[in-house]
Amino acid sequence: RAPPSASLYRTPRCKGLKRTHLKLEAH
C-alpha cells in the first residue's frame, strides 16, 4: 500500500519496525 514502506522492509535496521508496522496494519 505504501511504496516507501516497502523499501524500509528491505532495510535490516527496520527489521524490528517491520513487525511493529504489521501490527499497526492488523488494527
PDB file of N, CA, C, O and CB in Angstrom:
ATOM      1  N   ARG A   1       0.838  -1.201   0.000  1.00  0.00           N
ATOM      2  CA  ARG A   1       0.000   0.000   0.000  1.00  0.00           C
ATOM      3  C   ARG A   1       0.873   1.252   0.000  1.00  0.00           C
ATOM      4  O   ARG A   1       0.556   2.234  -0.671  1.00  0.00           O
ATOM      5  CB  ARG A   1      -0.948   0.005   1.222  1.00  0.00           C
ATOM      6  N   ALA A   2       1.972   1.215   0.753  1.00  0.00           N
ATOM      7  CA  ALA A   2       2.882   2.374   0.796  1.00  0.00           C
ATOM      8  C   ALA A   2       4.224   1.997   0.186  1.00  0.00           C
ATOM      9  O   ALA A   2       5.000   1.292   0.830  1.00  0.00           O
ATOM     10  CB  ALA A   2       3.077   2.880   2.256  1.00  0.00           C
ATOM     11  N   PRO A   3       4.521   2.431  -1.010  1.00  0.00           N
ATOM     12  CA  PRO A   3       5.781   2.113  -1.702  1.00  0.00           C
ATOM     13  C   PRO A   3       7.016   2.416  -0.853  1.00  0.00           C
ATOM     14  O   PRO A   3       7.915   1.577  -0.789  1.00  0.00           O
ATOM     15  CB  PRO A   3       5.865   2.891  -3.006  1.00  0.00           C
ATOM     16  N   PRO A   4       7.102   3.584  -0.193  1.00  0.00           N
ATOM     17  CA  PRO A   4       8.266   3.928   0.629  1.00  0.00           C
ATOM     18  C   PRO A   4       8.448   2.953   1.788  1.00  0.00           C
ATOM     19  O   PRO A   4       9.571   2.684   2.215  1.00  0.00           O
ATOM     20  CB  PRO A   4       8.130   5.350   1.168  1.00  0.00           C
ATOM     21  N   SER A   5       7.327   2.423   2.296  1.00  0.00           N
ATOM     22  CA  SER A   5       7.408   1.480   3.411  1.00  0.00           C
ATOM     23  C   SER A   5       8.034   0.170   2.949  1.00  0.00           C
ATOM     24  O   SER A   5       8.767  -0.475   3.698  1.00  0.00           O
ATOM     25  CB  SER A   5       6.012   1.223   4.011  1.00  0.00           C
ATOM     26  N   ALA A   6       7.741  -0.218   1.713  1.00  0.00           N
ATOM     27  CA  ALA A   6       8.277  -1.472   1.177  1.00  0.00           C
ATOM     28  C   ALA A   6       9.797  -1.436   1.184  1.00  0.00           C
ATOM     29  O   ALA A   6      10.447  -2.445   1.461  1.00  0.00           O
ATOM     30  CB  ALA A   6       7.753  -1.726  -0.254  1.00  0.00           C
ATOM     31  N   SER A   7      10.364  -0.266   0.878  1.00  0.00           N
ATOM     32  CA  SER A   7      11.825  -0.143   0.851  1.00  0.00           C
ATOM     33  C   SER A   7      12.378  -0.316   2.261  1.00  0.00           C
ATOM     34  O   SER A   7      13.484  -0.827   2.442  1.00  0.00           O
ATOM     35  CB  SER A   7      12.257   1.229   0.259  1.00  0.00           C
ATOM     36  N   LEU A   8      11.603   0.115   3.265  1.00  0.00           N
ATOM     37  CA  LEU A   8      12.063   0.000   4.653  1.00  0.00           C
ATOM     38  C   LEU A   8      12.108  -1.467   5.062  1.00  0.00           C
ATOM     39  O   LEU A   8      12.949  -1.876   5.863  1.00  0.00           O
ATOM     40  CB  LEU A   8      11.141   0.802   5.612  1.00  0.00           C
ATOM     41  N   TYR A   9      11.186  -2.258   4.496  1.00  0.00           N
ATOM     42  CA  TYR A   9      11.152  -3.680   4.834  1.00  0.00           C
ATOM     43  C   TYR A   9      12.466  -4.352   4.454  1.00  0.00           C
ATOM     44  O   TYR A   9      12.915  -5.281   5.126  1.00  0.00           O
ATOM     45  CB  TYR A   9       9.976  -4.376   4.130  1.00  0.00           C
ATOM     46  N   ARG A  10      13.082  -3.873   3.364  1.00  0.00           N
ATOM     47  CA  ARG A  10      14.340  -4.480   2.910  1.00  0.00           C
ATOM     48  C   ARG A  10      15.515  -4.006   3.754  1.00  0.00           C
ATOM     49  O   ARG A  10      16.615  -4.549   3.652  1.00  0.00           O
ATOM     50  CB  ARG A  10      14.592  -4.151   1.432  1.00  0.00           C
ATOM     51  N   THR A  11      15.285  -2.997   4.587  1.00  0.00           N
ATOM     52  CA  THR A  11      16.367  -2.468   5.422  1.00  0.00           C
ATOM     53  C   THR A  11      16.468  -3.287   6.710  1.00  0.00           C
ATOM     54  O   THR A  11      15.493  -3.378   7.457  1.00  0.00           O
ATOM     55  CB  THR A  11      16.132  -0.963   5.748  1.00  0.00           C
ATOM     56  N   PRO A  12      17.640  -3.888   6.981  1.00  0.00           N
ATOM     57  CA  PRO A  12      17.839  -4.699   8.183  1.00  0.00           C
ATOM     58  C   PRO A  12      17.590  -3.899   9.450  1.00  0.00           C
ATOM     59  O   PRO A  12      17.121  -4.446  10.448  1.00  0.00           O
ATOM     60  CB  PRO A  12      19.247  -5.272   8.206  1.00  0.00           C
ATOM     61  N   ARG A  13      17.902  -2.595   9.419  1.00  0.00           N
ATOM     62  CA  ARG A  13      17.708  -1.759  10.611  1.00  0.00           C
ATOM     63  C   ARG A  13      16.236  -1.647  10.965  1.00  0.00           C
ATOM     64  O   ARG A  13      15.872  -1.508  12.132  1.00  0.00           O
ATOM     65  CB  ARG A  13      18.299  -0.363  10.392  1.00  0.00           C
ATOM     66  N   CYS A  14      15.396  -1.710   9.939  1.00  0.00           N
ATOM     67  CA  CYS A  14      13.954  -1.576  10.169  1.00  0.00           C
ATOM     68  C   CYS A  14      13.296  -2.946  10.344  1.00  0.00           C
ATOM     69  O   CYS A  14      12.073  -3.073  10.300  1.00  0.00           O
ATOM     70  CB  CYS A  14      13.293  -0.818   9.001  1.00  0.00           C
ATOM     71  N   LYS A  15      14.126  -3.958  10.542  1.00  0.00           N
ATOM     72  CA  LYS A  15      13.577  -5.311  10.695  1.00  0.00           C
ATOM     73  C   LYS A  15      12.606  -5.356  11.872  1.00  0.00           C
ATOM     74  O   LYS A  15      11.544  -5.973  11.784  1.00  0.00           O
ATOM     75  CB  LYS A  15      14.713  -6.344  10.897  1.00  0.00           C
ATOM     76  N   GLY A  16      12.974  -4.705  12.966  1.00  0.00           N
ATOM     77  CA  GLY A  16      12.097  -4.673  14.141  1.00  0.00           C
ATOM     78  C   GLY A  16      10.849  -3.850  13.855  1.00  0.00           C
ATOM     79  O   GLY A  16       9.752  -4.192  14.295  1.00  0.00           O
ATOM     80  N   LEU A  17      11.030  -2.755  13.107  1.00  0.00           N
ATOM     81  CA  LEU A  17       9.882  -1.895  12.786  1.00  0.00           C
ATOM     82  C   LEU A  17       8.911  -2.628  11.882  1.00  0.00           C
ATOM     83  O   LEU A  17       7.714  -2.341  11.876  1.00  0.00           O
ATOM     84  CB  LEU A  17      10.346  -0.586  12.115  1.00  0.00           C
ATOM     85  N   LYS A  18       9.436  -3.581  11.116  1.00  0.00           N
ATOM     86  CA  LYS A  18       8.574  -4.337  10.199  1.00  0.00           C
ATOM     87  C   LYS A  18       7.469  -5.036  10.988  1.00  0.00           C
ATOM     88  O   LYS A  18       6.297  -4.958  10.619  1.00  0.00           O
ATOM     89  CB  LYS A  18       9.404  -5.374   9.388  1.00  0.00           C
ATOM     90  N   ARG A  19       7.839  -5.717  12.072  1.00  0.00           N
ATOM     91  CA  ARG A  19       6.825  -6.414  12.876  1.00  0.00           C
ATOM     92  C   ARG A  19       5.867  -5.415  13.501  1.00  0.00           C
ATOM     93  O   ARG A  19       4.666  -5.670  13.599  1.00  0.00           O
ATOM     94  CB  ARG A  19       7.490  -7.271  13.974  1.00  0.00           C
ATOM     95  N   THR A  20       6.411  -4.262  13.930  1.00  0.00           N
ATOM     96  CA  THR A  20       5.565  -3.237  14.547  1.00  0.00           C
ATOM     97  C   THR A  20       4.570  -2.699  13.534  1.00  0.00           C
ATOM     98  O   THR A  20       3.403  -2.476  13.855  1.00  0.00           O
ATOM     99  CB  THR A  20       6.420  -2.088  15.116  1.00  0.00           C
ATOM    100  N   HIS A  21       5.042  -2.490  12.296  1.00  0.00           N
ATOM    101  CA  HIS A  21       4.167  -1.955  11.250  1.00  0.00           C
ATOM    102  C   HIS A  21       3.067  -2.960  10.917  1.00  0.00           C
ATOM    103  O   HIS A  21       1.925  -2.578  10.661  1.00  0.00           O
ATOM    104  CB  HIS A  21       4.981  -1.608   9.979  1.00  0.00           C
ATOM    105  N   LEU A  22       3.417  -4.240  10.922  1.00  0.00           N
ATOM    106  CA  LEU A  22       2.421  -5.264  10.600  1.00  0.00           C
ATOM    107  C   LEU A  22       1.321  -5.257  11.657  1.00  0.00           C
ATOM    108  O   LEU A  22       0.149  -5.461  11.342  1.00  0.00           O
ATOM    109  CB  LEU A  22       3.079  -6.669  10.507  1.00  0.00           C
ATOM    110  N   LYS A  23       1.705  -5.020  12.914  1.00  0.00           N
ATOM    111  CA  LYS A  23       0.709  -4.983  13.988  1.00  0.00           C
ATOM    112  C   LYS A  23      -0.213  -3.785  13.800  1.00  0.00           C
ATOM    113  O   LYS A  23      -1.413  -3.871  14.060  1.00  0.00           O
ATOM    114  CB  LYS A  23       1.395  -4.924  15.374  1.00  0.00           C
ATOM    115  N   LEU A  24       0.357  -2.660  13.345  1.00  0.00           N
ATOM    116  CA  LEU A  24      -0.460  -1.455  13.125  1.00  0.00           C
ATOM    117  C   LEU A  24      -1.452  -1.700  11.998  1.00  0.00           C
ATOM    118  O   LEU A  24      -2.591  -1.239  12.060  1.00  0.00           O
ATOM    119  CB  LEU A  24       0.436  -0.228  12.796  1.00  0.00           C
ATOM    120  N   GLU A  25      -1.020  -2.433  10.957  1.00  0.00           N
ATOM    121  CA  GLU A  25      -1.921  -2.707   9.838  1.00  0.00           C
ATOM    122  C   GLU A  25      -2.996  -3.696  10.265  1.00  0.00           C
ATOM    123  O   GLU A  25      -4.105  -3.680   9.731  1.00  0.00           O
ATOM    124  CB  GLU A  25      -1.138  -3.254   8.624  1.00  0.00           C
ATOM    125  N   ALA A  26      -2.671  -4.564  11.234  1.00  0.00           N
ATOM    126  CA  ALA A  26      -3.634  -5.544  11.722  1.00  0.00           C
ATOM    127  C   ALA A  26      -4.828  -4.819  12.342  1.00  0.00           C
ATOM    128  O   ALA A  26      -5.970  -5.268  12.244  1.00  0.00           O
ATOM    129  CB  ALA A  26      -2.975  -6.503  12.753  1.00  0.00           C
ATOM    130  N   HIS A  27      -4.536  -3.697  12.976  1.00  0.00           N
ATOM    131  CA  HIS A  27      -5.618  -2.892  13.567  1.00  0.00           C
ATOM    132  C   HIS A  27      -6.406  -2.314  12.427  1.00  0.00           C
ATOM    133  O   HIS A  27      -7.378  -1.592  12.653  1.00  0.00           O
ATOM    134  CB  HIS A  27      -5.072  -1.759  14.513  1.00  0.00           C
TER     135      HIS A  27
END
